[in-house]
Every structure is written in C-alpha cells, then in structure tokens.
C-alpha cells in the first residue's frame, strides 16, 4: 500500500500554497537539488569530460528510460530518453509513415495537443508526398479509422478536459485496419497506469516535467515496440543513435535496437534531476495512485459544483473516463484563475475558457482539496476575480 504522506514529505511545497498544476509542471522533489549539485560539483567539476565514462553519463538515456518504462508498461530496453517531446513526436510519426508507404493519411483528433498537430503539418510539408492530416472530434476517432489511414496519432489524456482515450480498444481497431499507432503520454505517464505492451502500442512519446516531476526542460522519451525496434526508420539520424558513435563514420549506421532513436547529446543536469524524481516512484504502486487520484478528483468536483454553480464541468464526470485533472469552463476563466493564484491555489488556464486543475497524489491530499474548494468558493461567489489586474494576460497562461 502506497504511503502518500511519505511521498508528500519528499517534495518541496511552498508554505501557504495549494499546488494544482502538476499536470503542467511537477513540484520539486527535495532530492533533486542535491542530485543536480552533486552532478555539477562532483562529476562535472571533478571529472570533467571523463564523467561520460566514470559517472556513466552515456548510459543514462537508457537507464532512465527503463525506470520510466516500468510506469508505462514498456518492455525493458525500449524507452529512450532525450531531446524534446516535439522531436520525439516527429520521430515516431515519420517512422510510422514509412512503415505504411502506400497510405497518406495521419488521423488525429481535435483534443490533441497543438504541437503534435504542428509537427505533423511540418513533416507532411518536408516529405512532400501528398500526406494529409485528418482531424476529427474525439468521439469520431473509432469510426474514422479505416484502410486509408497510415498512422493514428493521439494524446491519451486531453490536455484541456482530461478526457481519457481507451488505448487498448483504439489500438486494436487501428491494427485491424493496418494502421500504426503513436500515443502521446504527456498527461498519462505518472498520472495513471499505462500498459503499452499489453495494448500492443507501436510507438509512444511523452514528457517528464509534468507528473514525473523532472523539472522545467526535463527530457522527453520515446517508446518503440520490440517488433519494430530493429528495423524502424530514423528520420533524425543523430550521432547518438549511430551503431558506433565514436567510430565517427561519415555514413550513418543505426544502432541495431531501440537506441537508434537517440539523437543528440543527453542533457546530463536535467537527467540528474529526473533521476532523483524517479526515486520517489520507487515507493508508489500505480493502482494505488490511480485510486487516490480518482477519489481526490471526485471530491473536488462535488465540492466545487456544490459551492460554485457558475462553473461548468468540462471534464468527464466518470472518473474512469478522465485522467488526473479536472477542468471547469467559465467565461472569465483567465481572470478567475489569476485571482485564485493570488490566494495560493495554483492552477492554470487554457483558451478559450478552461480553468484547469491537476491532481498529483504524490503531494496532494484531501486537506489540500478541501482548502482549494474553500478558496475557489470565496473567489467565485464574491466575484473577487473581477479586477483589472487579473485580466492582464501574461506570456504564460
């Protein structure tokens, strides 16, 4: 049984703050600062370039990949760390398209995170082979899967509403039609149990700065199923994915396994922080995490709806149909969120009218939920958000 009081004690949580934005940037694990400091002083400082060998820096992308793989149901040796999520989306999508050279459709939905769609558009232009990005509503995805589709590219949990796609069912439908699947786990990894191997997913990508608490700029990951790993194409042929990086061949020869999806030099300082964050996960059972997440979000929805009838639930009401976040729609949602932040409840806003709250059971408990409901009720019922200073848009919302 996971001791969530013990995991909460492992995070730095500012006094007087209820942090409901771990779905955008996770809180700081207390061990991360020391881990980064040791990497800077003891490894970079004392070892300099020999740290690549002595401190094992070169092996970190695969070692950390296996630790994350344990949370997302991946086979060992098939999750690779490094680069950004956009880069990993580009890689996976390009590889999937090459696996279906006779098809020209990339299927996605309107709930997908925009950068995934942008990367698809850019890849289509770069390839110049007449591919089409077909975007339908989330509810239409199952019926839109047909034999014209090369790749199904979906974010498992909608970043705005928290709506949860059924990965196993949609992957089964895709494979029945000969479609390759690319799953974005940005709002899934560390938020709920994921079973990539069990679902038969072809590719998956994700970031580590949200629920995994790796810190701002933490590296992304990519998963490739074992059945594809030895032959998958690498549109970005970086030296780290070479079969022998230090042979310095003038021609690219891909690594024989999943490491071919490495591209550039790994960000060692960021990986030090992420490694410390992963230590917390050693204490967590994902089934316990999911049960606690569902209980906290149900409690939050009930409390907010009872106190604030002016807010409309934008997330699925059924906890089984959503991830670990709750969203409410409100016409002046940006100003309302700024008023909440000023009073210590940290969420965020997504255009055009979504007030978004993330729930990370590693450091959010029932007391936090009750406190947040009280503050939200005060702000909304007394219209404390209706002030000019709360309506000035910042660069990051």
Secondary structure, 3 states (H helix, E strand, C coil): CCCHHHHHCCEECCCCCEECCCCCCCCEEHHHHHHHHHHHHHHHHHHHHHHHHHCCHHHHHHHHHHHHHHHHCCCCCCEEECCCHHHHHHHHHHHHHHHCCCCCEEEEECCCCHHHHHHHHHHHHHHCCCCEEEEECHHHHHHHCCCCEEEEEEECECCCCCEECCHHHHHHHHHHCCCEEEEECCCCCCCCCCCHHHHCCCEEEECCCCCCCCCCCCCCEEEECHHHHCCCCCCCCCHHHECCHHHCCCCCCECCCHHHHCCCCCCHHHHHHHHHHHHHHCCCCHHHHHHHHHHHHHHHHHHHHHHCCCCEECCCCCHHHECCEEEEECCCHHHHHHHHHHCCEECEEECCCEEEEECCCCCCCHHHHHHHHHHHHHHHHCCCCCCHHHHCCCCCC
